Amino acid sequence: MPYIPTEDRKRIDAGGAPGTPGELNYAISRLVDDYLMARGGIRYTHLNEVVGVLECAKLEIYRRLAGPYEDDKREEAGEVYRSLDPSGSNRPG
């Protein structure tokens, strides 16, 4: 949630880096709010733009950061999904 203490808001608003998930949420929420205000406030089109941008940013973070990280962990620890074994040798029954 973006509802962080006032002193943390002031620090982030002054350019401080977020240090917790709540602070990151606050920083993103403020960017979105600034964008909406600059576009003339809350309108369906503006909200649709923001949601689209956030979704694309989320997908890019997953594609570029989370996916490769998970691939590395799979290589280290081994596959979980037996159904991906093309030979079928790991399937139950």
Backbone hydrogen bonds, N-H to C=O, Kabsch-Sander energy under -0.5 kcal/mol:
donor,donor_aa,acceptor,acceptor_aa,energy
4,I,2,P,-1.7
8,D,5,P,-0.6
9,R,5,P,-2.1
10,K,6,T,-2.5
11,R,7,E,-1.8
12,I,8,D,-2.3
13,D,9,R,-3.1
14,A,10,K,-1.5
15,G,12,I,-1.9
16,G,11,R,-2.6
24,L,20,T,-2.4
25,N,21,P,-2.5
26,Y,22,G,-2.4
27,A,23,E,-2.6
28,I,24,L,-2.5
29,S,25,N,-2.8
30,R,26,Y,-2.6
31,L,27,A,-2.0
32,V,28,I,-2.6
33,D,29,S,-2.6
34,D,30,R,-2.8
35,Y,31,L,-2.3
36,L,32,V,-2.7
37,M,33,D,-2.7
38,A,34,D,-2.3
39,R,35,Y,-1.7
40,G,37,M,-1.0
41,G,36,L,-3.5
43,R,41,G,-0.6
47,L,43,R,-2.7
48,N,44,Y,-2.9
49,E,45,T,-2.2
50,V,46,H,-2.4
51,V,47,L,-2.8
52,G,48,N,-2.3
53,V,49,E,-2.5
54,L,50,V,-2.8
55,E,51,V,-2.5
56,C,52,G,-2.5
57,A,53,V,-2.7
58,K,54,L,-2.6
59,L,55,E,-2.7
60,E,56,C,-2.3
61,I,57,A,-2.4
62,Y,58,K,-2.4
63,R,59,L,-3.0
64,R,60,E,-2.8
65,L,61,I,-2.4
66,A,61,I,-1.7
67,G,62,Y,-3.7
69,Y,65,L,-1.7
70,E,66,A,-2.8
71,D,67,G,-2.5
72,D,68,P,-2.3
73,K,69,Y,-2.2
74,R,70,E,-2.4
75,E,71,D,-2.1
76,E,72,D,-2.0
77,A,73,K,-2.8
78,G,74,R,-2.8
82,R,80,V,-1.0
84,L,81,Y,-1.4
85,D,82,R,-1.9
88,G,85,D,-1.4
91,R,88,G,-1.6
